[in-house]
């Protein structure tokens, strides 16, 4: 294992020494929020937007992490700087995890004055990208699963939290339908919501559509995709989409921090369009790659080969 360090409540410790209490509220209740940012060319992509969402999530779950957003940003940049020699010139993820802290055994509420746990760590994106590298050319398979998106009136999905059992159940179901398939969740009204960690776009008759941002995580990569589309004259409308719309689409793709964009060429065991990545997807991905100075699809292919011998 590389000698990476982790920001741990104001100190820097070895990644191998980072330990969470078995009584931490995150382990007991999934009571935490987090963010993942990635780099392109080892430069963070929209870090401030990720931190703004982190602090909105903290406010929603009523955790005071003890740092201002500027202090969190400074701690993040220092964590990156300390780890750069261990990151082998690879692009990497930056994880922010904030828990409410450790209580006593089965305390319903963490006592007032308990110190939250704030951690920041880095990890090369090799295995993340290796797992999806073939999809850039072949496309992913998206399937609807029985698990629904959690309505905002219960736990607002706009707060990025670790209470994600429904995601895991959806992933398991998708894998049983077909190994490697990705799950698509509907909301309680039967409209398309999101993937398990991704946002969904479709193109039909030259128009790009994406679900309205109420019962979904408002992804930073989702916003980037909309921005890059606009920069090349492609408008994106937020609408209610049902499964029929996805089946009838000319193109489908998903967005997420690790891989930026992935084409979907099959939906519920049927081809999307002509069964290959579409022109609009390719144009937006090319624009994104040009803007960040990294060929996103080629990098994933490179990391896919590297993963065969790479050790974290």
Backbone bond lengths (Angstrom), bond angles and torsions (degrees), N, CA, C in turn:
res aa  C-N    CA-C-N  psi(-1)  N-CA   C-N-CA  omega(-1)  CA-C   N-CA-C  phi
1 X - - - 1.464 - - 1.521 109.73 -
2 X 1.307 116.42 139.36 1.458 121.06 178.19 1.526 109.99 -65.08
3 X 1.329 115.58 160.25 1.466 121.00 -177.45 1.522 111.38 -89.63
4 X 1.328 115.98 52.85 1.462 119.72 179.34 1.522 110.30 -74.54
5 X 1.336 114.90 153.51 1.458 120.54 176.56 1.523 109.36 -114.97
6 X 1.316 115.21 158.63 1.458 123.71 -177.84 1.521 108.64 -123.58
7 X 1.333 116.09 135.56 1.467 119.82 169.04 1.521 106.94 -73.53
8 X 1.334 116.25 125.74 1.465 121.18 -173.06 1.522 109.12 -137.66
9 X 1.333 115.46 92.79 1.467 121.15 179.52 1.525 112.93 50.69
10 X 1.316 116.12 50.02 1.455 120.59 173.46 1.507 115.05 95.06
11 X 1.325 117.90 -10.67 1.460 121.98 178.85 1.525 109.31 -117.16
12 X 1.322 115.45 167.08 1.457 120.96 174.44 1.520 108.10 -115.64
13 X 1.321 115.60 122.34 1.457 120.87 -178.56 1.524 108.95 -127.40
14 X 1.316 115.53 163.58 1.461 120.00 177.49 1.528 109.95 -63.59
15 X 1.313 116.15 142.57 1.464 120.60 176.77 1.526 111.29 -54.97
16 X 1.329 116.84 -34.21 1.464 120.73 -178.29 1.523 112.44 -72.43
17 X 1.331 117.37 -15.42 1.464 121.13 -179.12 1.526 112.93 -98.43
18 X 1.311 117.91 -4.93 1.471 121.31 -177.67 1.527 109.15 -72.20
19 X 1.323 116.60 118.99 1.456 122.68 -177.14 1.524 110.11 -134.30
20 X 1.322 116.35 137.59 1.459 122.16 176.99 1.521 108.40 -107.22
21 X 1.326 117.16 136.96 1.459 122.02 178.82 1.524 110.66 -60.90
22 X 1.336 116.16 143.31 1.464 119.58 175.93 1.525 111.13 -67.59
23 X 1.334 117.18 -11.76 1.461 121.05 177.24 1.523 112.07 -102.35
24 X 1.338 116.51 8.34 1.460 118.28 178.63 1.528 109.43 -63.44
25 X 1.325 114.61 142.29 1.464 120.42 -177.95 1.533 112.04 -60.49
26 X 1.322 116.76 -27.30 1.467 119.85 177.45 1.519 110.95 -65.07
27 X 1.332 116.72 -41.72 1.460 120.84 -179.77 1.523 111.25 -75.16
28 X 1.326 116.36 -37.38 1.460 120.51 -177.74 1.524 112.51 -73.60
29 X 1.332 116.39 -39.38 1.463 119.70 -170.73 1.534 114.59 -130.91
30 X 1.326 118.06 2.98 1.467 119.12 -171.75 1.515 110.85 65.18
31 X 1.332 116.00 29.15 1.469 123.78 -170.02 1.526 109.71 -91.40
32 X 1.312 115.81 80.00 1.453 120.30 -179.13 1.522 108.92 -164.09
33 X 1.313 115.32 163.95 1.463 121.01 172.55 1.522 108.15 -127.30
34 X 1.328 115.58 162.48 1.459 118.72 -175.71 1.514 110.29 -155.90
35 X 1.304 114.99 168.74 1.462 123.30 173.05 1.514 109.05 -144.68
36 X 1.315 115.73 146.87 1.459 121.51 168.87 1.521 108.34 -122.95
37 X 1.322 115.38 124.39 1.460 123.11 173.78 1.524 107.02 -113.33
38 X 1.298 118.49 151.79 1.458 120.10 174.86 1.522 109.84 -122.74
39 X 1.318 114.05 168.19 1.457 120.26 176.07 1.517 109.92 -111.28
40 X 1.316 115.08 156.37 1.461 123.56 166.68 1.523 105.71 -126.54
41 X 1.331 116.65 121.71 1.456 119.08 -174.65 1.520 111.36 61.75
42 X 1.339 116.17 32.42 1.467 125.32 -179.08 1.532 113.24 61.96
43 X 1.325 117.01 20.95 1.463 121.83 173.27 1.524 107.87 -112.37
44 X 1.325 116.98 131.54 1.456 119.95 -177.01 1.523 110.97 -62.85
45 X 1.323 114.79 143.73 1.465 122.02 -179.15 1.527 109.35 -105.98
46 X 1.333 115.33 113.65 1.467 122.43 177.10 1.530 112.00 53.96
47 X 1.331 115.66 43.21 1.464 120.35 -179.68 1.522 111.55 -57.16
48 X 1.334 116.66 -44.44 1.463 118.46 -176.61 1.532 111.15 -62.23
49 X 1.324 117.14 -37.86 1.468 119.44 178.11 1.527 111.05 -63.29
50 X 1.325 116.31 -40.22 1.463 119.51 177.19 1.525 110.71 -63.61
51 X 1.324 116.71 -42.09 1.461 119.36 -179.80 1.525 111.34 -67.76
52 X 1.309 117.21 -37.56 1.470 119.63 176.94 1.527 110.33 -61.86
53 X 1.325 116.74 -39.69 1.467 119.06 177.25 1.523 110.69 -68.97
54 X 1.339 117.04 -37.77 1.460 120.19 176.49 1.519 110.80 -57.67
55 X 1.330 116.64 -45.62 1.463 119.91 -177.68 1.525 111.65 -71.89
56 X 1.314 117.98 -30.12 1.467 120.16 172.68 1.532 109.98 -66.35
57 X 1.335 117.12 -38.91 1.463 121.15 176.97 1.522 110.82 -65.68
58 X 1.324 116.76 -42.64 1.464 120.70 178.16 1.520 111.17 -60.14
59 X 1.317 116.22 -41.97 1.458 120.18 178.26 1.527 110.57 -63.22
60 X 1.319 116.73 -41.21 1.466 121.18 -178.70 1.528 111.25 -62.77
61 X 1.340 117.43 -42.23 1.470 120.32 -177.35 1.526 112.32 -91.78
62 X 1.334 116.78 2.28 1.469 123.01 174.94 1.527 112.22 62.27
63 X 1.322 115.25 49.46 1.464 121.42 171.65 1.516 108.28 -114.17
64 X 1.321 116.28 126.96 1.464 122.04 172.61 1.516 106.96 -98.87
65 X 1.327 116.59 108.41 1.470 119.60 -174.80 1.519 112.76 -77.65
66 X 1.340 117.68 -9.81 1.456 120.98 177.48 1.510 114.75 85.90
67 X 1.324 117.48 2.49 1.461 122.03 178.82 1.516 109.32 -124.75
68 X 1.313 116.74 142.22 1.459 119.32 169.36 1.526 108.20 -73.78
69 X 1.306 116.49 164.60 1.462 119.13 179.71 1.530 110.82 -63.78
70 X 1.330 117.45 -33.56 1.466 119.71 177.36 1.522 110.69 -67.51
71 X 1.340 116.81 -38.89 1.466 120.02 177.54 1.528 110.50 -66.46
72 X 1.320 116.61 -38.08 1.468 119.97 177.55 1.528 110.31 -64.46
73 X 1.312 116.31 -40.35 1.464 119.62 179.03 1.526 110.52 -64.44
74 X 1.326 116.74 -42.55 1.471 120.47 178.72 1.525 110.77 -62.94
75 X 1.343 116.71 -42.92 1.464 120.48 178.46 1.527 110.80 -63.27
76 X 1.323 116.14 -36.09 1.466 120.97 178.52 1.522 111.03 -64.57
77 X 1.314 115.83 -47.89 1.467 119.79 -178.41 1.525 111.13 -65.13
78 X 1.342 116.81 -35.27 1.464 119.09 177.11 1.530 110.66 -68.69
79 X 1.325 116.87 -39.26 1.468 120.26 177.04 1.524 110.62 -59.47
80 X 1.314 115.62 -44.53 1.467 120.14 178.48 1.523 110.35 -62.08
81 X 1.323 116.47 -47.74 1.465 121.02 -177.62 1.527 111.18 -59.09
82 X 1.327 116.66 -41.89 1.466 120.21 -179.74 1.532 112.01 -67.32
83 X 1.325 116.63 -27.13 1.464 120.05 -175.53 1.517 114.63 -96.60
84 X 1.317 117.86 -11.70 1.465 119.89 -175.83 1.530 113.48 -52.15
85 X 1.348 119.81 -41.65 1.468 118.33 179.44 1.531 113.43 -61.69
86 X 1.343 117.13 -22.56 1.466 120.78 -178.17 1.528 113.15 -94.86
87 X 1.320 117.17 -3.52 1.462 120.42 -173.01 1.525 113.35 -96.21
88 X 1.329 116.74 3.80 1.469 123.45 166.98 1.524 113.66 55.12
89 X 1.327 117.16 33.74 1.470 122.15 -179.65 1.526 112.57 62.26
90 X 1.328 116.78 17.18 1.460 121.71 179.08 1.523 110.31 -91.84
91 X 1.322 116.33 155.07 1.458 118.68 169.50 1.521 108.71 -75.93
92 X 1.323 115.22 153.86 1.463 119.28 -170.04 1.523 111.33 -146.29
93 X 1.315 114.01 164.31 1.457 121.25 173.62 1.523 108.93 -96.22
94 X 1.313 115.89 150.59 1.462 122.62 172.61 1.522 106.49 -118.36
95 X 1.332 116.52 118.27 1.458 121.19 -178.16 1.523 110.28 -104.36
96 X 1.327 115.52 129.03 1.464 122.41 170.42 1.525 107.38 -109.92
97 X 1.316 117.13 121.14 1.462 121.91 177.27 1.524 108.56 -124.55
98 X 1.321 116.60 127.95 1.465 121.17 178.67 1.523 108.12 -130.12
99 X 1.335 116.62 118.58 1.461 121.45 176.76 1.525 109.33 -108.11
100 X 1.327 115.35 162.83 1.465 119.22 179.21 1.521 111.46 -71.35
101 X 1.318 116.62 -18.87 1.455 120.74 178.38 1.515 111.96 113.19
102 X 1.323 116.03 178.98 1.461 122.35 -175.21 1.520 110.89 -93.19
103 X 1.329 116.16 130.45 1.456 121.69 174.37 1.512 110.15 -108.00
104 X 1.323 116.07 -167.99 1.456 121.19 173.55 1.523 108.46 -84.60
105 X 1.309 116.02 170.98 1.457 121.01 -176.18 1.522 110.86 -55.84
106 X 1.328 115.76 118.11 1.456 123.89 175.60 1.522 114.06 57.46
107 X 1.330 116.83 27.79 1.460 118.50 167.76 1.524 108.39 -60.61
108 X 1.321 116.90 131.39 1.460 119.48 177.65 1.518 110.76 -68.03
109 X 1.329 115.56 -39.63 1.455 121.12 178.09 1.518 109.47 -121.83
110 X 1.321 115.92 137.63 1.458 120.05 172.90 1.518 107.73 -68.52
111 X 1.320 116.43 132.56 1.461 120.59 -174.97 1.525 111.51 -62.62
112 X 1.329 115.55 145.00 1.459 120.86 177.08 1.525 109.40 -58.64
113 X 1.299 116.17 137.59 1.458 121.07 -178.76 1.518 113.54 94.49
114 X 1.342 117.40 -7.77 1.464 120.38 176.38 1.526 109.55 -65.52
115 X 1.319 115.76 134.71 1.464 119.50 -177.69 1.524 110.42 -78.31
116 X 1.329 117.99 124.68 1.468 119.77 174.01 1.528 110.22 -63.85
117 X 1.304 115.95 159.80 1.462 121.07 173.97 1.519 108.50 -103.18
118 X 1.326 115.90 122.76 1.462 122.31 177.63 1.520 107.99 -116.28
119 X 1.317 116.63 120.61 1.465 119.30 177.38 1.521 109.91 -130.40
120 X 1.326 114.79 146.99 1.462 122.74 176.63 1.523 106.74 -133.22
121 X 1.313 117.27 126.27 1.461 119.01 178.67 1.520 110.61 -139.54
122 X 1.294 115.14 162.85 1.463 122.27 -179.85 1.525 109.48 -124.56
123 X 1.322 116.10 149.64 1.458 121.11 177.69 1.521 108.73 -156.11
124 X 1.337 118.43 130.53 1.464 119.91 176.78 1.525 111.79 -54.42
125 X 1.317 115.90 147.91 1.463 122.56 -175.55 1.529 113.26 -85.36
126 X 1.308 117.08 14.35 1.466 121.14 -172.23 1.527 111.67 -54.09
127 X 1.323 117.36 -55.00 1.469 119.12 -174.92 1.525 112.02 -74.23
128 X 1.322 117.05 -34.33 1.466 120.27 175.19 1.525 110.22 -55.24
129 X 1.332 115.60 -50.95 1.459 119.84 -175.11 1.524 112.28 -77.49
130 X 1.325 116.40 -31.55 1.467 118.90 178.03 1.521 110.78 -59.95
131 X 1.334 116.34 -36.70 1.457 120.54 -177.10 1.518 114.44 -67.25
132 X 1.332 116.67 -20.24 1.477 119.65 -178.44 1.522 112.27 -118.74
133 X 1.322 117.40 4.26 1.467 120.47 -170.05 1.526 112.92 -58.49
134 X 1.330 117.86 -37.07 1.466 120.38 -177.87 1.525 112.14 -70.39
135 X 1.322 117.07 -20.63 1.468 120.06 -175.04 1.528 113.01 -69.26
136 X 1.327 117.86 -25.27 1.468 118.49 -178.45 1.528 111.36 -62.43
137 X 1.316 116.75 -33.68 1.466 120.22 178.66 1.524 112.32 -94.38
138 X 1.338 116.35 -39.06 1.463 120.62 -173.14 1.524 112.80 -95.04
139 X 1.318 116.82 -26.80 1.457 120.66 -176.14 1.517 112.18 88.15
140 X 1.327 115.75 154.35 1.456 122.45 178.74 1.523 110.39 -93.79
141 X 1.332 115.06 164.72 1.465 122.33 175.64 1.526 107.68 -110.93
142 X 1.314 117.25 119.41 1.461 123.74 -177.91 1.522 108.29 -106.57
143 X 1.343 116.20 129.32 1.466 120.20 -179.01 1.524 109.99 -128.59
144 X 1.319 116.48 143.69 1.464 121.22 175.27 1.525 108.63 -79.04
145 X 1.325 115.96 133.99 1.461 121.61 179.43 1.528 109.90 -114.45
146 X 1.340 117.85 161.56 1.467 120.04 -178.99 1.530 113.73 -64.00
147 X 1.327 117.56 -29.18 1.457 120.41 -179.14 1.524 110.00 -66.02
148 X 1.318 115.97 134.28 1.455 120.63 178.50 1.520 110.63 -101.29
149 X 1.324 115.59 160.85 1.460 120.72 170.80 1.528 108.55 -64.94
150 X 1.323 116.39 144.03 1.463 120.55 178.94 1.522 109.10 -75.97
151 X 1.330 118.05 126.21 1.467 119.86 -179.89 1.524 111.76 -62.80
152 X 1.309 115.74 148.34 1.463 121.20 -177.46 1.518 112.30 -61.37
153 X 1.330 118.26 -23.50 1.469 119.16 -178.99 1.532 111.73 -72.90
154 X 1.331 117.28 -14.75 1.460 120.75 176.38 1.531 110.18 -95.07
155 X 1.308 116.39 -69.52 1.471 122.57 172.65 1.516 105.95 -132.54
156 X 1.304 116.56 117.29 1.459 119.50 -174.84 1.524 109.87 -68.37
157 X 1.338 118.13 117.64 1.465 120.06 -178.37 1.521 113.57 -67.26
158 X 1.317 117.50 -10.45 1.470 119.67 176.97 1.522 110.91 -71.04
159 X 1.337 117.44 -18.15 1.464 121.98 171.59 1.527 107.48 -89.47
160 X 1.303 116.79 120.23 1.467 120.33 -173.98 1.523 108.84 -82.93
161 X 1.320 115.66 101.43 1.462 121.31 -173.66 1.518 110.50 -123.75
162 X 1.333 115.97 170.91 1.463 121.14 -177.21 1.528 112.90 -96.40
163 X 1.309 118.72 8.66 1.467 120.41 175.67 1.528 107.86 -80.16
164 X 1.323 116.25 76.79 1.467 121.10 -167.48 1.528 113.36 -124.86
165 X 1.319 116.51 32.95 1.453 119.03 179.14 1.526 111.32 -60.60
166 X 1.339 116.68 -36.52 1.473 118.85 -179.91 1.525 111.04 -64.06
167 X 1.339 117.28 -31.14 1.464 120.35 174.85 1.531 110.37 -64.03
168 X 1.327 115.51 -46.14 1.457 118.89 -177.39 1.525 111.53 -64.81
169 X 1.332 116.71 -41.04 1.459 119.50 177.91 1.527 110.70 -62.91
170 X 1.324 115.99 -39.87 1.467 119.94 177.37 1.524 110.78 -64.09
171 X 1.332 116.92 -41.68 1.469 120.28 178.09 1.529 111.23 -62.03
172 X 1.336 116.21 -42.54 1.465 120.19 178.79 1.525 110.86 -62.46
173 X 1.325 116.14 -43.04 1.465 119.88 -179.53 1.529 110.57 -64.41
174 X 1.339 116.24 -43.91 1.465 119.89 179.44 1.521 110.92 -60.80
175 X 1.330 115.99 -40.81 1.463 120.27 -179.43 1.522 111.57 -65.93
176 X 1.333 116.37 -34.31 1.466 119.01 177.40 1.529 111.41 -70.08
177 X 1.320 116.06 -35.06 1.462 118.97 177.14 1.523 110.81 -64.43
178 X 1.339 115.49 -43.05 1.460 121.02 176.28 1.519 107.88 -163.97
179 X 1.326 118.82 122.94 1.460 120.09 177.63 1.524 111.11 -53.69
180 X 1.334 115.43 129.85 1.456 120.79 -179.99 1.510 114.57 92.28
181 X 1.341 118.04 -11.89 1.465 120.32 178.04 1.522 109.85 -67.36
182 X 1.324 116.38 151.23 1.458 122.92 179.92 1.524 109.69 -109.35
183 X 1.330 115.63 143.54 1.458 121.04 -175.07 1.525 111.73 -85.00
184 X 1.329 115.12 142.21 1.459 122.65 171.96 1.522 107.74 -120.98
185 X 1.332 116.33 125.21 1.452 121.64 -178.56 1.526 110.81 -99.27
186 X 1.319 115.48 139.28 1.453 121.89 171.94 1.523 109.15 -98.08
187 X 1.337 116.62 158.87 1.460 118.93 174.18 1.528 109.14 -87.33
188 X 1.332 116.79 -179.31 1.459 120.00 -174.52 1.527 112.82 -67.46
189 X 1.327 117.55 -15.14 1.468 121.19 177.95 1.528 111.93 -91.85
190 X 1.338 116.27 -4.45 1.455 119.99 -179.78 1.511 114.34 92.64
191 X 1.342 116.86 5.37 1.461 120.29 176.94 1.532 110.14 -87.67
192 X 1.316 115.73 155.81 1.462 121.63 177.98 1.525 109.51 -64.83
193 X 1.329 116.51 130.79 1.461 121.21 177.66 1.531 110.11 -106.27
194 X 1.324 117.10 -77.54 1.462 120.77 -174.04 1.513 109.76 -162.31
195 X 1.333 114.89 172.12 1.446 120.77 169.71 1.517 109.30 -86.76
196 X 1.316 116.80 -175.66 1.462 120.51 178.08 1.531 108.45 -87.38
197 X 1.314 114.61 74.67 1.458 120.19 -177.28 1.509 112.92 108.25
198 X 1.322 117.17 16.73 1.466 120.28 179.74 1.519 110.03 -146.71
199 X 1.329 115.43 158.33 1.462 122.45 173.10 1.524 109.49 -106.00
200 X 1.325 116.31 156.95 1.464 122.50 -170.63 1.525 110.55 -116.19
201 X 1.326 115.53 138.84 1.467 123.25 174.08 1.519 108.52 -130.04
202 X 1.337 116.01 149.12 1.460 120.29 169.63 1.526 108.49 -131.37
203 X 1.316 115.85 156.00 1.467 121.82 172.26 1.519 107.93 -122.90
204 X 1.328 115.18 134.36 1.456 120.75 -179.87 1.522 108.83 -145.04
205 X 1.322 116.13 123.42 1.469 121.41 -179.01 1.531 111.59 53.45
206 X 1.336 116.04 38.93 1.456 121.13 176.59 1.512 115.29 82.48
207 X 1.336 117.66 -2.15 1.466 121.46 -179.48 1.522 109.68 -105.76
208 X 1.341 116.59 139.52 1.457 121.40 179.60 1.526 109.13 -102.66
209 X 1.330 115.55 132.80 1.458 122.61 -178.03 1.523 109.50 -128.62
210 X 1.325 116.48 148.27 1.461 121.84 177.21 1.523 108.00 -146.94
211 X 1.336 118.45 151.75 1.467 119.49 -177.60 1.529 113.24 -59.57
212 X 1.326 114.65 148.87 1.464 120.53 175.11 1.530 109.55 -59.67
213 X 1.342 117.05 148.44 1.465 119.91 -171.36 1.528 114.52 -88.83
214 X 1.348 117.57 48.05 1.462 116.71 178.86 1.524 112.12 -99.34
215 X 1.334 119.53 -58.66 1.461 121.16 -178.69 1.523 111.76 -99.57
216 X 1.323 117.14 41.80 1.463 121.96 179.32 1.525 109.54 -137.45
217 X 1.333 115.35 162.77 1.456 120.26 166.41 1.523 107.63 -77.41
218 X 1.311 115.94 126.76 1.468 119.97 -179.51 1.526 108.57 -81.45
219 X 1.316 115.01 87.29 1.448 121.26 -170.96 1.518 113.94 -63.90
220 X 1.323 115.37 142.00 1.464 120.80 174.10 1.525 109.20 -65.10
221 X 1.322 117.04 -38.95 1.470 120.18 177.33 1.523 111.01 -69.63
222 X 1.313 117.32 -32.30 1.468 121.23 173.48 1.524 109.49 -58.85
223 X 1.337 115.95 -47.48 1.459 120.70 179.79 1.524 110.81 -63.95
224 X 1.338 116.51 -40.22 1.464 120.18 179.25 1.524 110.75 -62.89
225 X 1.325 116.71 -41.95 1.469 120.78 178.82 1.524 110.68 -60.38
226 X 1.326 116.68 -43.91 1.466 120.89 178.33 1.527 110.37 -62.24
227 X 1.337 116.14 -42.51 1.470 120.46 -179.66 1.526 111.56 -64.51
228 X 1.331 116.77 -45.75 1.464 119.61 -178.54 1.524 111.08 -67.88
229 X 1.322 116.79 -35.32 1.466 119.57 175.54 1.522 110.23 -61.41
230 X 1.334 116.48 -45.72 1.468 120.69 -179.83 1.522 111.32 -61.38
231 X 1.346 116.15 -35.15 1.467 119.98 -176.94 1.524 112.58 -66.44
232 X 1.340 117.16 -19.41 1.471 120.29 178.00 1.534 110.79 -113.86
233 X 1.331 114.93 21.24 1.457 119.74 172.41 1.515 115.97 82.50
234 X 1.331 117.19 18.51 1.465 121.01 178.92 1.523 108.36 -108.38
235 X 1.311 117.44 117.07 1.461 120.60 179.12 1.524 109.99 -87.49
236 X 1.321 115.22 151.61 1.461 121.89 179.06 1.525 108.23 -123.32
237 X 1.327 116.65 128.96 1.460 120.95 177.44 1.523 110.23 -107.73
238 X 1.339 115.90 137.95 1.455 122.50 175.05 1.530 108.13 -92.49
239 X 1.330 116.17 117.68 1.468 121.08 -174.37 1.527 109.21 -142.29
240 X 1.326 116.08 166.40 1.458 120.57 169.19 1.525 108.50 -76.72
241 X 1.317 115.71 122.45 1.466 121.65 178.29 1.521 108.98 -112.86
242 X 1.305 117.52 136.34 1.459 119.36 172.59 1.531 108.98 -110.15
243 X 1.331 117.77 169.62 1.463 119.66 -178.00 1.525 113.57 -54.82
244 X 1.331 117.22 -31.89 1.466 120.09 177.61 1.524 110.64 -58.70
245 X 1.344 116.74 -41.91 1.465 120.40 -179.35 1.523 111.14 -61.80
246 X 1.330 116.23 -38.76 1.465 119.65 179.46 1.526 109.79 -67.92
247 X 1.323 116.72 -42.37 1.474 120.00 178.80 1.525 111.73 -62.46
248 X 1.330 116.36 -34.27 1.468 120.45 -176.18 1.524 112.98 -88.49
249 X 1.332 117.43 -0.85 1.463 120.91 -175.00 1.523 111.78 -71.25
250 X 1.325 114.67 152.28 1.465 120.76 172.39 1.523 110.74 -80.23
251 X 1.341 115.44 -32.80 1.459 121.52 179.97 1.528 108.69 -143.08
252 X 1.330 115.70 150.65 1.463 122.48 172.66 1.515 107.10 -139.25
253 X 1.323 116.86 141.35 1.460 119.87 171.86 1.517 109.74 -150.07
254 X 1.320 115.21 165.60 1.459 121.63 177.38 1.519 108.96 -124.88
255 X 1.331 115.25 155.71 1.462 121.19 178.40 1.523 109.50 -125.58
256 X 1.319 115.81 145.62 1.462 121.77 177.38 1.521 108.13 -165.83
257 X 1.324 116.33 155.76 1.461 120.49 -174.41 1.528 113.81 -55.02
258 X 1.334 120.79 -50.68 1.467 118.60 -173.68 1.520 114.06 -61.11
259 X 1.336 117.19 -44.29 1.471 119.92 -172.57 1.522 114.17 -108.50
260 X 1.313 118.63 -0.11 1.471 123.82 -179.55 1.529 110.92 68.65
261 X 1.335 117.72 -77.48 1.465 122.66 179.76 1.526 109.48 -138.55
262 X 1.328 116.09 142.81 1.466 121.52 173.02 1.520 109.06 -133.54
263 X 1.329 118.08 134.50 1.463 119.53 176.50 1.527 110.94 -76.03
264 X 1.306 116.00 146.07 1.465 122.49 173.33 1.524 106.82 -110.71
265 X 1.313 116.82 118.74 1.471 120.19 -177.09 1.523 112.99 -110.00
266 X 1.356 116.10 -5.57 1.464 120.02 172.04 1.525 108.86 -137.45
267 X 1.314 115.73 140.55 1.463 121.70 177.32 1.522 108.47 -132.66
268 X 1.331 115.67 118.79 1.471 121.16 -177.28 1.526 111.77 49.09
269 X 1.344 114.60 48.41 1.466 123.36 173.14 1.530 113.78 71.07
270 X 1.320 116.77 14.97 1.468 120.50 176.42 1.524 108.69 -123.09
271 X 1.339 117.81 145.98 1.467 119.18 -179.71 1.519 111.61 -67.02
272 X 1.321 115.10 146.06 1.462 121.74 171.50 1.524 107.38 -94.42
273 X 1.322 117.34 125.15 1.462 120.16 -177.94 1.510 110.80 57.00
274 X 1.331 115.70 -128.46 1.469 118.93 179.51 1.527 112.01 -92.00
275 X 1.342 116.60 9.70 1.459 120.40 176.00 1.512 114.80 83.55
276 X 1.334 117.36 12.76 1.464 121.66 177.20 1.528 109.11 -128.68
277 X 1.349 118.43 159.91 1.466 120.10 176.01 1.524 110.80 -55.42
278 X 1.339 116.08 136.18 1.453 120.56 -171.57 1.516 114.86 -87.72
279 X 1.310 115.39 168.02 1.464 122.46 -175.82 1.524 112.21 -64.34
280 X 1.323 117.93 -42.88 1.468 119.99 -178.16 1.518 109.94 -66.57
281 X 1.342 116.79 -44.03 1.463 120.09 175.44 1.520 110.69 -54.38
282 X 1.312 117.14 -48.94 1.468 121.53 -177.05 1.522 110.80 -62.57
283 X 1.320 117.77 -41.15 1.470 120.63 179.89 1.528 111.47 -63.00
284 X 1.321 116.93 -43.70 1.470 119.43 -179.17 1.526 110.20 -69.29
285 X 1.336 117.24 -43.00 1.466 120.04 178.81 1.522 110.81 -61.77
286 X 1.320 117.73 -41.66 1.465 120.88 177.97 1.526 110.93 -62.31
287 X 1.330 116.71 -40.01 1.465 120.62 177.92 1.518 110.61 -63.83
288 X 1.318 116.77 -44.34 1.466 121.94 178.30 1.525 109.57 -60.05
289 X 1.319 116.95 -47.65 1.468 121.16 -180.00 1.523 111.44 -59.22
290 X 1.323 115.94 -42.81 1.462 120.42 -179.99 1.524 110.98 -64.52
291 X 1.321 116.58 -41.22 1.465 120.61 -177.66 1.524 112.18 -65.76
292 X 1.330 117.87 -36.83 1.466 120.49 -176.72 1.520 112.49 -95.99
293 X 1.327 117.54 -5.03 1.457 120.40 177.38 1.515 114.56 74.18
294 X 1.329 116.94 22.38 1.467 121.93 179.19 1.523 108.28 -136.26
295 X 1.337 116.88 130.80 1.460 120.40 173.09 1.526 106.99 -76.34
296 X 1.322 116.37 101.16 1.461 121.43 -169.08 1.525 111.79 -62.03
297 X 1.317 117.54 -45.61 1.463 120.53 -179.46 1.528 111.26 -66.62
298 X 1.324 116.95 -42.34 1.468 120.67 -179.65 1.523 110.78 -65.94
299 X 1.326 116.88 -37.17 1.462 119.62 177.85 1.529 110.79 -63.01
300 X 1.324 117.02 -43.05 1.462 120.09 178.40 1.528 110.74 -60.56
301 X 1.327 116.78 -41.46 1.467 120.42 177.96 1.531 110.48 -62.99
302 X 1.336 115.98 -42.40 1.467 120.58 178.83 1.524 110.75 -61.52
303 X 1.336 116.77 -44.65 1.460 120.62 -178.73 1.529 111.08 -69.59
304 X 1.331 116.34 -29.21 1.454 119.54 175.69 1.519 111.78 -61.65
305 X 1.319 116.93 -40.21 1.465 121.24 177.05 1.526 110.80 -71.97
306 X 1.340 116.14 -40.24 1.460 120.68 -178.76 1.523 111.39 -64.16
307 X 1.331 117.18 -34.14 1.465 121.56 -175.05 1.520 112.88 -61.11
308 X 1.330 116.99 -21.85 1.462 120.29 -178.21 1.521 111.83 -63.98
309 X 1.323 116.91 -27.82 1.469 120.36 -177.97 1.520 112.84 -123.46
310 X 1.340 117.74 -5.70 1.468 121.35 -173.36 1.522 111.52 -80.17
311 X 1.326 116.16 141.89 1.462 121.63 176.28 1.519 108.74 -121.97
312 X 1.338 117.65 134.02 1.465 119.88 -179.42 1.510 113.14 -71.05
